[in-house]
Amino acid sequence: MAEDGVQWQLRSGVPWPRLVWTAVVGLAAADVVLTLVGVQSCLSEENPVARKALAAFGPVGLIGLKTFAVGLLAVVVWRVPARYGHAAVAGFCLTQLFAVGWNAMLVSRQASLCS
């Protein structure tokens, strides 16, 4: 995610793209884990594509679906101008952050009611 040959780094020396992609992968993994915990605790997956992947292939289907989404994001970032790539990554991170927060709230509030 270098723009005009400028490589952004944090004060710690960590390159900005590494931090951003770590957030992308971490949020995607957290979403998968919380979804699986919720489904095993009697909650249901509301995303119809994820629900079908989960029904057909179990946890591997959900992991595969999320891996496909992150891979598609990487292709978009690679193929489009930098500002659009930044927007795509930001959009992905924001939606994943919402999903992780929502799943965490549901699991913490509702899962205990299902037991």
Secondary structure, 3 states (H helix, E strand, C coil): CCECCECCECCCCCEHHHHHHHHHHHHHHHHHHHHHHHHHCCCCCCCHHHHHHHHHHCHHHHHHHHHHHHHHHHHHHHHCCHHHHHHHHHHHHHHHHHHHHHHHHHHHHHHHHHC
